[in-house]
Amino acid sequence: MANKELNRLKVVLAERKKTGKWLAEQLGKDQTTVSKWCTNSSQPDLENLIKMAKILEVDVNEILKNE
């Protein structure tokens, strides 16, 4: 259950020293949308997931992995 609260997108953003606001701007999305992705309130579709990985310069699996 503790892993459920861990959000890989939030971790990757922190590792890259980037904010959700920055990512929202890069994606052309509302900051609220990215915030929901970071809090697991909603999930990005595959297209946005791929865009995020490219912007953050990580493999999609880095955002998806559940450890």
Biopython code that builds the backbone (N, CA, C, O; Angstrom):
import numpy as np
from Bio.PDB.StructureBuilder import StructureBuilder

atoms = [
    (1, "MET", "N", (0.824, -1.197, 0.000)),
    (1, "MET", "CA", (0.000, 0.000, 0.000)),
    (1, "MET", "C", (0.872, 1.266, 0.000)),
    (1, "MET", "O", (0.486, 2.284, -0.575)),
    (2, "ALA", "N", (2.032, 1.202, 0.637)),
    (2, "ALA", "CA", (2.904, 2.372, 0.661)),
    (2, "ALA", "C", (3.359, 2.745, -0.747)),
    (2, "ALA", "O", (3.493, 3.929, -1.057)),
    (3, "ASN", "N", (3.599, 1.750, -1.606)),
    (3, "ASN", "CA", (4.024, 2.022, -2.973)),
    (3, "ASN", "C", (2.956, 2.726, -3.787)),
    (3, "ASN", "O", (3.272, 3.447, -4.734)),
    (4, "LYS", "N", (1.701, 2.527, -3.432)),
    (4, "LYS", "CA", (0.614, 3.144, -4.177)),
    (4, "LYS", "C", (0.714, 4.665, -4.138)),
    (4, "LYS", "O", (0.323, 5.343, -5.088)),
    (5, "GLU", "N", (1.233, 5.192, -3.050)),
    (5, "GLU", "CA", (1.342, 6.637, -2.907)),
    (5, "GLU", "C", (2.558, 7.205, -3.622)),
    (5, "GLU", "O", (2.622, 8.408, -3.874)),
    (6, "LEU", "N", (3.523, 6.354, -3.951)),
    (6, "LEU", "CA", (4.696, 6.805, -4.675)),
    (6, "LEU", "C", (4.310, 7.052, -6.124)),
    (6, "LEU", "O", (3.737, 6.186, -6.785)),
    (7, "ASN", "N", (4.629, 8.233, -6.604)),
    (7, "ASN", "CA", (4.304, 8.585, -7.972)),
    (7, "ASN", "C", (5.602, 8.782, -8.733)),
    (7, "ASN", "O", (6.389, 9.674, -8.415)),
    (8, "ARG", "N", (5.822, 7.951, -9.731)),
    (8, "ARG", "CA", (7.079, 7.991, -10.483)),
    (8, "ARG", "C", (7.270, 9.316, -11.198)),
    (8, "ARG", "O", (8.394, 9.810, -11.277)),
    (9, "LEU", "N", (6.205, 9.903, -11.721)),
    (9, "LEU", "CA", (6.341, 11.188, -12.405)),
    (9, "LEU", "C", (6.889, 12.236, -11.448)),
    (9, "LEU", "O", (7.776, 13.012, -11.804)),
    (10, "LYS", "N", (6.360, 12.253, -10.249)),
    (10, "LYS", "CA", (6.826, 13.205, -9.238)),
    (10, "LYS", "C", (8.304, 12.972, -8.913)),
    (10, "LYS", "O", (9.064, 13.927, -8.746)),
    (11, "VAL", "N", (8.707, 11.709, -8.825)),
    (11, "VAL", "CA", (10.096, 11.357, -8.528)),
    (11, "VAL", "C", (11.009, 11.788, -9.671)),
    (11, "VAL", "O", (12.064, 12.377, -9.436)),
    (12, "VAL", "N", (10.605, 11.494, -10.910)),
    (12, "VAL", "CA", (11.426, 11.864, -12.067)),
    (12, "VAL", "C", (11.562, 13.385, -12.163)),
    (12, "VAL", "O", (12.646, 13.892, -12.452)),
    (13, "LEU", "N", (10.487, 14.103, -11.925)),
    (13, "LEU", "CA", (10.558, 15.572, -11.931)),
    (13, "LEU", "C", (11.564, 16.058, -10.887)),
    (13, "LEU", "O", (12.375, 16.941, -11.167)),
    (14, "ALA", "N", (11.511, 15.491, -9.705)),
    (14, "ALA", "CA", (12.432, 15.894, -8.638)),
    (14, "ALA", "C", (13.882, 15.568, -9.016)),
    (14, "ALA", "O", (14.789, 16.369, -8.787)),
    (15, "GLU", "N", (14.083, 14.385, -9.595)),
    (15, "GLU", "CA", (15.434, 13.999, -10.008)),
    (15, "GLU", "C", (15.991, 14.946, -11.069)),
    (15, "GLU", "O", (17.193, 15.208, -11.101)),
    (16, "ARG", "N", (15.134, 15.449, -11.920)),
    (16, "ARG", "CA", (15.542, 16.354, -12.996)),
    (16, "ARG", "C", (15.517, 17.817, -12.554)),
    (16, "ARG", "O", (15.836, 18.717, -13.331)),
    (17, "LYS", "N", (15.130, 18.043, -11.288)),
    (17, "LYS", "CA", (15.013, 19.403, -10.734)),
    (17, "LYS", "C", (14.063, 20.261, -11.561)),
    (17, "LYS", "O", (14.344, 21.417, -11.878)),
    (18, "LYS", "N", (12.927, 19.650, -11.899)),
    (18, "LYS", "CA", (11.883, 20.329, -12.674)),
    (18, "LYS", "C", (10.597, 20.323, -11.857)),
    (18, "LYS", "O", (10.431, 19.517, -10.941)),
    (19, "THR", "N", (9.696, 21.230, -12.200)),
    (19, "THR", "CA", (8.420, 21.321, -11.492)),
    (19, "THR", "C", (7.276, 20.869, -12.389)),
    (19, "THR", "O", (7.416, 20.766, -13.607)),
    (20, "GLY", "N", (6.158, 20.606, -11.758)),
    (20, "GLY", "CA", (4.962, 20.279, -12.519)),
    (20, "GLY", "C", (4.541, 21.436, -13.401)),
    (20, "GLY", "O", (4.047, 21.233, -14.510)),
    (21, "LYS", "N", (4.735, 22.645, -12.912)),
    (21, "LYS", "CA", (4.403, 23.833, -13.706)),
    (21, "LYS", "C", (5.247, 23.874, -14.975)),
    (21, "LYS", "O", (4.734, 24.144, -16.061)),
    (22, "TRP", "N", (6.538, 23.605, -14.833)),
    (22, "TRP", "CA", (7.431, 23.579, -15.988)),
    (22, "TRP", "C", (6.978, 22.530, -16.997)),
    (22, "TRP", "O", (6.916, 22.796, -18.197)),
    (23, "LEU", "N", (6.661, 21.333, -16.501)),
    (23, "LEU", "CA", (6.227, 20.256, -17.392)),
    (23, "LEU", "C", (4.926, 20.625, -18.092)),
    (23, "LEU", "O", (4.762, 20.356, -19.282)),
    (24, "ALA", "N", (4.011, 21.232, -17.367)),
    (24, "ALA", "CA", (2.744, 21.661, -17.963)),
    (24, "ALA", "C", (2.995, 22.637, -19.110)),
    (24, "ALA", "O", (2.369, 22.542, -20.165)),
    (25, "GLU", "N", (3.900, 23.559, -18.897)),
    (25, "GLU", "CA", (4.240, 24.526, -19.950)),
    (25, "GLU", "C", (4.842, 23.836, -21.167)),
    (25, "GLU", "O", (4.517, 24.178, -22.304)),
    (26, "GLN", "N", (5.715, 22.866, -20.929)),
    (26, "GLN", "CA", (6.350, 22.134, -22.026)),
    (26, "GLN", "C", (5.341, 21.332, -22.835)),
    (26, "GLN", "O", (5.469, 21.197, -24.052)),
    (27, "LEU", "N", (4.333, 20.802, -22.143)),
    (27, "LEU", "CA", (3.316, 19.970, -22.795)),
    (27, "LEU", "C", (2.154, 20.789, -23.361)),
    (27, "LEU", "O", (1.345, 20.274, -24.133)),
    (28, "GLY", "N", (2.076, 22.063, -22.976)),
    (28, "GLY", "CA", (0.932, 22.871, -23.383)),
    (28, "GLY", "C", (-0.338, 22.455, -22.660)),
    (28, "GLY", "O", (-1.441, 22.553, -23.199)),
    (29, "LYS", "N", (-0.163, 21.989, -21.431)),
    (29, "LYS", "CA", (-1.288, 21.529, -20.600)),
    (29, "LYS", "C", (-1.482, 22.482, -19.429)),
    (29, "LYS", "O", (-0.594, 23.260, -19.082)),
    (30, "ASP", "N", (-2.648, 22.400, -18.838)),
    (30, "ASP", "CA", (-2.937, 23.165, -17.637)),
    (30, "ASP", "C", (-2.127, 22.574, -16.479)),
    (30, "ASP", "O", (-1.948, 21.359, -16.396)),
    (31, "GLN", "N", (-1.648, 23.426, -15.604)),
    (31, "GLN", "CA", (-0.872, 22.968, -14.451)),
    (31, "GLN", "C", (-1.682, 22.020, -13.573)),
    (31, "GLN", "O", (-1.125, 21.111, -12.957)),
    (32, "THR", "N", (-2.978, 22.228, -13.516)),
    (32, "THR", "CA", (-3.851, 21.361, -12.714)),
    (32, "THR", "C", (-3.839, 19.934, -13.243)),
    (32, "THR", "O", (-3.873, 18.978, -12.467)),
    (33, "THR", "N", (-3.790, 19.793, -14.555)),
    (33, "THR", "CA", (-3.760, 18.461, -15.163)),
    (33, "THR", "C", (-2.508, 17.710, -14.737)),
    (33, "THR", "O", (-2.585, 16.550, -14.333)),
    (34, "VAL", "N", (-1.365, 18.360, -14.826)),
    (34, "VAL", "CA", (-0.104, 17.722, -14.435)),
    (34, "VAL", "C", (-0.106, 17.435, -12.937)),
    (34, "VAL", "O", (0.402, 16.402, -12.503)),
    (35, "SER", "N", (-0.665, 18.328, -12.158)),
    (35, "SER", "CA", (-0.763, 18.109, -10.719)),
    (35, "SER", "C", (-1.574, 16.847, -10.422)),
    (35, "SER", "O", (-1.217, 16.077, -9.530)),
    (36, "LYS", "N", (-2.647, 16.635, -11.155)),
    (36, "LYS", "CA", (-3.468, 15.424, -10.966)),
    (36, "LYS", "C", (-2.677, 14.177, -11.321)),
    (36, "LYS", "O", (-2.830, 13.140, -10.676)),
    (37, "TRP", "N", (-1.828, 14.270, -12.349)),
    (37, "TRP", "CA", (-0.977, 13.128, -12.704)),
    (37, "TRP", "C", (0.016, 12.845, -11.592)),
    (37, "TRP", "O", (0.307, 11.685, -11.298)),
    (38, "CYS", "N", (0.539, 13.895, -10.970)),
    (38, "CYS", "CA", (1.544, 13.745, -9.908)),
    (38, "CYS", "C", (0.954, 13.245, -8.600)),
    (38, "CYS", "O", (1.681, 12.728, -7.752)),
    (39, "THR", "N", (-0.344, 13.391, -8.427)),
    (39, "THR", "CA", (-0.993, 12.934, -7.196)),
    (39, "THR", "C", (-1.836, 11.684, -7.415)),
    (39, "THR", "O", (-2.565, 11.253, -6.521)),
    (40, "ASN", "N", (-1.733, 11.110, -8.602)),
    (40, "ASN", "CA", (-2.485, 9.903, -8.963)),
    (40, "ASN", "C", (-3.995, 10.109, -8.966)),
    (40, "ASN", "O", (-4.751, 9.143, -8.857)),
    (41, "SER", "N", (-4.444, 11.363, -9.090)),
    (41, "SER", "CA", (-5.880, 11.624, -9.204)),
    (41, "SER", "C", (-6.386, 11.231, -10.588)),
    (41, "SER", "O", (-7.544, 10.852, -10.765)),
    (42, "SER", "N", (-5.487, 11.331, -11.560)),
    (42, "SER", "CA", (-5.790, 10.871, -12.920)),
    (42, "SER", "C", (-4.474, 10.445, -13.549)),
    (42, "SER", "O", (-3.404, 10.685, -12.989)),
    (43, "GLN", "N", (-4.555, 9.819, -14.706)),
    (43, "GLN", "CA", (-3.365, 9.326, -15.380)),
    (43, "GLN", "C", (-3.300, 9.896, -16.791)),
    (43, "GLN", "O", (-4.334, 10.074, -17.435)),
    (44, "PRO", "N", (-2.096, 10.183, -17.276)),
    (44, "PRO", "CA", (-1.947, 10.692, -18.633)),
    (44, "PRO", "C", (-2.222, 9.590, -19.656)),
    (44, "PRO", "O", (-2.013, 8.409, -19.382)),
    (45, "ASP", "N", (-2.689, 9.987, -20.825)),
    (45, "ASP", "CA", (-2.850, 9.005, -21.887)),
    (45, "ASP", "C", (-1.472, 8.665, -22.456)),
    (45, "ASP", "O", (-0.478, 9.305, -22.114)),
    (46, "LEU", "N", (-1.421, 7.675, -23.309)),
    (46, "LEU", "CA", (-0.149, 7.195, -23.844)),
    (46, "LEU", "C", (0.598, 8.282, -24.604)),
    (46, "LEU", "O", (1.817, 8.397, -24.478)),
    (47, "GLU", "N", (-0.106, 9.070, -25.381)),
    (47, "GLU", "CA", (0.526, 10.144, -26.150)),
    (47, "GLU", "C", (1.244, 11.127, -25.232)),
    (47, "GLU", "O", (2.390, 11.494, -25.491)),
    (48, "ASN", "N", (0.580, 11.554, -24.166)),
    (48, "ASN", "CA", (1.197, 12.489, -23.223)),
    (48, "ASN", "C", (2.329, 11.833, -22.441)),
    (48, "ASN", "O", (3.315, 12.490, -22.105)),
    (49, "LEU", "N", (2.195, 10.568, -22.156)),
    (49, "LEU", "CA", (3.244, 9.840, -21.450)),
    (49, "LEU", "C", (4.522, 9.815, -22.290)),
    (49, "LEU", "O", (5.615, 10.035, -21.768)),
    (50, "ILE", "N", (4.385, 9.552, -23.571)),
    (50, "ILE", "CA", (5.536, 9.531, -24.469)),
    (50, "ILE", "C", (6.155, 10.923, -24.581)),
    (50, "ILE", "O", (7.378, 11.062, -24.573)),
    (51, "LYS", "N", (5.316, 11.952, -24.686)),
    (51, "LYS", "CA", (5.817, 13.329, -24.747)),
    (51, "LYS", "C", (6.589, 13.684, -23.483)),
    (51, "LYS", "O", (7.658, 14.292, -23.552)),
    (52, "MET", "N", (6.040, 13.301, -22.316)),
    (52, "MET", "CA", (6.712, 13.583, -21.051)),
    (52, "MET", "C", (8.084, 12.932, -20.997)),
    (52, "MET", "O", (9.058, 13.556, -20.575)),
    (53, "ALA", "N", (8.160, 11.681, -21.422)),
    (53, "ALA", "CA", (9.428, 10.968, -21.396)),
    (53, "ALA", "C", (10.461, 11.678, -22.268)),
    (53, "ALA", "O", (11.619, 11.816, -21.872)),
    (54, "LYS", "N", (10.050, 12.126, -23.442)),
    (54, "LYS", "CA", (10.982, 12.831, -24.323)),
    (54, "LYS", "C", (11.427, 14.150, -23.711)),
    (54, "LYS", "O", (12.613, 14.478, -23.734)),
    (55, "ILE", "N", (10.487, 14.903, -23.166)),
    (55, "ILE", "CA", (10.804, 16.191, -22.553)),
    (55, "ILE", "C", (11.747, 16.014, -21.365)),
    (55, "ILE", "O", (12.684, 16.791, -21.183)),
    (56, "LEU", "N", (11.491, 14.988, -20.564)),
    (56, "LEU", "CA", (12.299, 14.738, -19.366)),
    (56, "LEU", "C", (13.561, 13.928, -19.674)),
    (56, "LEU", "O", (14.382, 13.679, -18.791)),
    (57, "GLU", "N", (13.701, 13.521, -20.946)),
    (57, "GLU", "CA", (14.860, 12.758, -21.398)),
    (57, "GLU", "C", (15.053, 11.475, -20.603)),
    (57, "GLU", "O", (16.151, 11.166, -20.140)),
    (58, "VAL", "N", (13.955, 10.735, -20.456)),
    (58, "VAL", "CA", (13.983, 9.435, -19.797)),
    (58, "VAL", "C", (13.215, 8.439, -20.652)),
    (58, "VAL", "O", (12.425, 8.821, -21.516)),
    (59, "ASP", "N", (13.452, 7.185, -20.405)),
    (59, "ASP", "CA", (12.676, 6.128, -21.044)),
    (59, "ASP", "C", (11.282, 6.125, -20.413)),
    (59, "ASP", "O", (11.133, 6.411, -19.225)),
    (60, "VAL", "N", (10.287, 5.808, -21.194)),
    (60, "VAL", "CA", (8.908, 5.760, -20.676)),
    (60, "VAL", "C", (8.830, 4.850, -19.453)),
    (60, "VAL", "O", (8.069, 5.122, -18.524)),
    (61, "ASN", "N", (9.610, 3.778, -19.451)),
    (61, "ASN", "CA", (9.595, 2.852, -18.317)),
    (61, "ASN", "C", (9.996, 3.509, -17.005)),
    (61, "ASN", "O", (9.564, 3.072, -15.939)),
    (62, "GLU", "N", (10.815, 4.548, -17.070)),
    (62, "GLU", "CA", (11.208, 5.264, -15.855)),
    (62, "GLU", "C", (10.000, 5.921, -15.189)),
    (62, "GLU", "O", (9.944, 6.036, -13.965)),
    (63, "ILE", "N", (9.049, 6.345, -15.992)),
    (63, "ILE", "CA", (7.847, 6.972, -15.454)),
    (63, "ILE", "C", (6.839, 5.922, -15.018)),
    (63, "ILE", "O", (6.053, 6.146, -14.098)),
    (64, "LEU", "N", (6.867, 4.768, -15.690)),
    (64, "LEU", "CA", (5.871, 3.734, -15.424)),
    (64, "LEU", "C", (6.244, 2.736, -14.343)),
    (64, "LEU", "O", (5.367, 2.158, -13.701)),
    (65, "LYS", "N", (7.543, 2.526, -14.133)),
    (65, "LYS", "CA", (7.929, 1.429, -13.252)),
    (65, "LYS", "C", (7.350, 1.582, -11.850)),
    (65, "LYS", "O", (7.227, 2.682, -11.310)),
    (66, "ASN", "N", (7.003, 0.440, -11.291)),
    (66, "ASN", "CA", (6.347, 0.411, -9.986)),
    (66, "ASN", "C", (7.186, -0.453, -9.053)),
    (66, "ASN", "O", (7.054, -1.676, -9.036)),
    (67, "GLU", "N", (8.038, 0.190, -8.289)),
    (67, "GLU", "CA", (8.895, -0.548, -7.349)),
    (67, "GLU", "C", (8.544, -0.181, -5.933)),
    (67, "GLU", "O", (9.152, -0.694, -4.993)),
]
sb = StructureBuilder()
sb.init_structure("model")
sb.init_model(0)
sb.init_chain("A")
sb.init_seg("    ")
for serial, (resi, resn, name, xyz) in enumerate(atoms, 1):
    if name == "N":
        sb.init_residue(resn, " ", resi, " ")
    sb.init_atom(name, np.array(xyz, "f"), 0.0, 1.0, " ", f" {name:<3s}", serial, name[0])
structure = sb.get_structure()
